[in-house]
Amino acid sequence: MPRNKNQHFIPKMYLRLFGNADGASIGVFNLASGHFVRVASIRDQASKPWFYDRDGEVERGLAHLEGGAARLLADILKYDRLPPPRSSAYYVLLRFVALQRERTQAAAADLDERNDRYMKAMLRYELKDREMIDNLDLVRFKRTEVVAEAVLAAHLGTPILHDLKAKLIKNVSGRAFYISDAPIVLHNRLYRGTGAPAEGYGNVGLQILMPIGPWRAILFYDDTAYEVGRPASKIVRLVNPDTASLINDLQWEAAYKTLYISPATDESELHHRSDHWRERRKSERLLLTDKVIENESGEIRVRIGVGRQPSGVALDLPFVRTRLTKPAEWRGDDHPPLRLPEWYDYVLGLAEMVENEALSFVEFSRRTLVPPGARTFRTRQARAIRT
């Protein structure tokens, strides 16, 4: 029996970035009760018994990746410098972002809920028995290896993020950042208010926020949609406390059960935001779309989609300027556009080969290191399709 029964879905090294001076404790705010504990053991936070598996193999693999990410984050905080885009260190950072996004208890619950909603929507169209249809809500469809699926999806989806640019946010506002038990937040300011589910890895206008301590955060963004700060600088200064609260609001919105708080956070401000978010957090987290489609031969099909509701936070950051015209209101009959459709299809095609055991993960990683737009991309794409 492996020793690591208590398996963390947020690594201890990441929690320590927001922890107390002793390096072993952190502030914890329970969303259900509104109770705040200033000193709680990091060892016992963001973890569950056998969260990944019972042999400890998944967590050991994640720990290996976390070691490289920990050194990288330490360097970023020490030198206030991000790794260059398309460098190996940048890809390590993006992989950590994708894995941390998908490996949490919140992500697993979302994936389970999506599966349940999708299966029931499909059966409502396919079943003929009225009584069975009426009783669908009495059952729940659950995946047996939902966490392992989420971790694999993160690995295979990371290359879709390779085109994103990044800026380091330097928080000098005096209002500290904190994180939730779902700390990596996807947003799309371009599509806000349109109703479109445009917060996927490949969507035009994607933004990803990752706080890396009370006074620093990383903003990944689509540089065709946004201009962030001055082009020559890799750092943007955040000076307004209200702007820091906006970034913290993303954590309130994404959180599953818990917030993790640094000692720099004002407890009264924390309770004030709790009052603000108490009712807002009760809103539906998932968006179900279904559309009946008739093709030229008269065949009727149903297209069903289940995804996260678009963020309700108006992320109006003063150092971000939108370059593109705001899209029209989403009608539900099309998918929001992708930044690099060919690259997206290429990566997904290789990912499907990995899932079908027709391609090794090592080979997948080698083929998807090609930067989008590189001259060799089409050649390698053709070779992958012929394999």
NORRAVEN-V787566 format. One record per helix or strand of 2 or more residues. SS is the DSSP state (H for helix, E for strand). FROM is the first residue (numbers start at 1). TO is the last residue. Records with the same first field share a line. If there is no record, write none. Layout:
# NORRAVEN-V787566
SS = FROM-TO, FROM-TO
This chain:
# NORRAVEN-V787566
E = 6-8, 25-30, 36-41, 47-49, 165-171, 179-180, 185-187, 207-211, 216-221, 226-228, 235-238, 258-261, 286-294, 300-308, 320-322
H = 12-18, 42-44, 57-79, 88-102, 105-126, 130-134, 136-138, 146-161, 241-254, 267-277, 280-282, 341-355, 361-367, 377-386
